[in-house]
């Protein structure tokens, strides 16, 4: 059973920063490159893709962002490609949501997109981020 464990959520004032982390364990996908990403959901609203990352064979990591976070959030992977981070700067009250980490094989390059959340196979339990004005 694949587990994704998120950490780093919390409460912050507008303009502040938070860093989310998510580790994938165990790694049944050993030897396969994963598309990893962050999604968020506000109660009563549809889940939204925030950012995704895919490392290619040359160790270059493709990253994709929702327009609303472009330039403020940065997604990155550790060297083993089993932990994904989301650095969130210049946070706004509208960033308040439960953030979920997700991972899947099979989505490569530009197909590893925040718009393809329905194709991700493994999900974490989520971590709450609250931004106050």
C-alpha positions in Angstrom: 0.0 0.0 0.0 1.5 3.3 -1.1 1.4 6.0 1.5 1.8 9.7 1.0 2.4 11.6 4.2 2.1 15.4 4.1 3.5 17.8 6.6 4.0 21.6 6.9 0.5 23.0 6.9 -0.7 25.6 9.4 -1.9 29.1 9.9 -0.2 32.2 8.6 -1.1 35.8 7.9 -1.5 37.1 4.4 1.9 37.7 2.8 3.5 35.0 4.8 5.1 31.7 3.7 4.7 28.0 4.4 6.5 24.9 3.0 4.6 21.7 2.5 6.4 18.3 2.3 5.1 15.0 1.1 7.0 11.6 1.2 6.0 8.6 -0.8 6.5 5.3 1.0 7.0 2.5 0.3 8.1 2.8 -3.3 6.3 0.2 -5.4 7.2 2.5 -8.3 10.9 2.0 -7.8 12.7 2.5 -11.1 9.8 4.4 -12.5 9.6 8.1 -12.6 6.5 9.5 -10.9 4.4 12.5 -11.6 3.9 14.2 -8.3 1.7 17.1 -7.4 -0.2 19.2 -5.0 -3.9 19.8 -5.1 -6.2 21.8 -2.8 -9.9 21.8 -1.9 -12.2 24.1 0.0 -15.2 22.4 1.6 -18.1 22.4 -0.8 -16.0 23.3 -3.8 -14.2 21.3 -6.5 -10.7 20.1 -6.0 -8.1 22.3 -7.8 -4.7 21.4 -9.1 -2.0 23.6 -7.7 1.3 22.4 -9.1 2.9 19.2 -10.5 6.4 18.0 -11.2 7.9 15.3 -13.4 11.6 14.4 -13.6 12.8 13.2 -16.9 15.5 10.8 -17.8 18.1 13.6 -17.9 17.2 14.6 -14.4 15.4 17.7 -15.6 12.2 18.4 -13.6 9.3 19.7 -15.5 7.0 21.9 -13.4 3.5 23.2 -14.0 1.4 25.6 -12.0 -2.1 26.8 -11.8 -2.3 30.4 -12.9 -3.4 31.6 -9.5 -0.2 30.5 -7.9 2.3 31.1 -10.7 5.2 33.2 -9.4 4.3 32.6 -5.7 4.5 28.9 -5.2 7.4 26.6 -6.1 7.2 22.8 -6.4 10.4 20.8 -6.1 11.5 17.2 -5.6 14.3 15.7 -3.5 17.2 13.9 -5.1 15.6 10.5 -4.7 12.4 11.8 -6.4 10.3 10.3 -3.6 9.6 13.6 -1.7 7.8 16.6 -3.1 7.8 20.0 -1.6 5.6 23.1 -2.1 7.1 26.4 -1.1 4.3 28.9 -0.8 5.2 32.5 -0.6 3.1 35.7 -0.6 0.1 33.7 0.7 -3.4 35.1 0.2 -6.6 34.4 2.1 -7.9 32.7 -1.0 -5.1 30.1 -0.7 -6.9 28.8 2.4 -7.7 25.1 1.7 -6.8 21.6 2.5 -3.8 20.7 0.5 -3.3 17.1 -0.8 -0.2 15.5 -2.2 -0.6 13.0 -5.0 1.6 10.7 -7.1 1.2 8.5 -10.1 3.2 6.7 -12.7 2.2 7.1 -16.3 1.8 10.8 -16.7 5.0 12.1 -18.3 6.3 15.5 -19.4 3.4 17.9 -20.2 0.8 15.2 -19.3 1.9 15.6 -15.7 -0.5 18.5 -15.3 -2.4 20.1 -12.4 -5.5 19.6 -14.6 -5.1 15.8 -14.6 -5.9 15.2 -10.9 -8.4 12.6 -11.8 -5.6 10.4 -13.2 -3.5 10.4 -10.1 -3.5 7.0 -8.4 -2.2 7.7 -4.9 -3.3 10.4 -2.5 -2.3 11.7 0.9 -4.7 12.6 3.7 -4.2 16.3 3.3 -2.9 19.2 5.4 -4.8 22.3 6.3 -3.5 25.7 5.2 -5.2 28.8 6.6 -4.3 32.3 5.6 -5.8 35.2 7.5 -6.1 38.7 6.3 
